[in-house]
């Protein structure tokens, strides 16, 4: 045996020894039981921490990366986590990050209503109104309840108004109002805002009667027209033409 090792040393067999050590290490980890106990890795092959602390990890094959030798276990992203992150970004005004999160959710689930409407909100915040309209239209096609659909139509109305397509905006607002009323959720600020937005669109296309009717309904629901919409106050005054 001594002759064998002397011979190997004389022939420069260091690569052979490294390969042998690697085989021993890997085989040792394979025969160890997979364990979630304290002191063991949580990878698909268990190995005691004291062994990992003493080994040269460069010997390990690429397919084995113990989790406790990394910076920590990372959660696998899901559709729900992407949507949650997107909504959080929206709330913070980080529209580009929100858009990326919702697009990641769409990649995982192309028929997710929440992902598409969230993408619409994000693109609206980025002033990318045509792309936002496409997202809202997709959300409309995926909506299965009135509670879902009215919000997508409201978003479509807003971006069409920004694109100065006021007839389309008025149509979208009218549909959103109808759907929201049908939900029987009671009087809400959302409904008031929809009527005010409808009045603005109707006024842009010269339909003063329609604008007046919408703003009167907003006043009825809210009790008063907000100061930011005071330009419609003349439509509510006695003696107005409508």
Secondary structure, DSSP 4 states (H G I P E B T S, - for coil): -HHHHHHHHHTT-HHHHHHHHHHHHHHHHHHSPP--STTB--SSS--BHHHHHHS-GGGS-TT---GGGSS-PPPPP-HHHHHHHHHHHHHTT-HHHHHHHHHHHHHH-TT-HHHHHHHHHHHHHTT-HHHHHHHHHHHHHH--SHHHHHHHHHHHHHHHHHTT-HHHHHHHHHHHHHHHHHTT--S-HHHHHHHHHHHHHHHHTT-HHHHHHHHHHHHHHHSS--GGGGGGGGGGSTT---
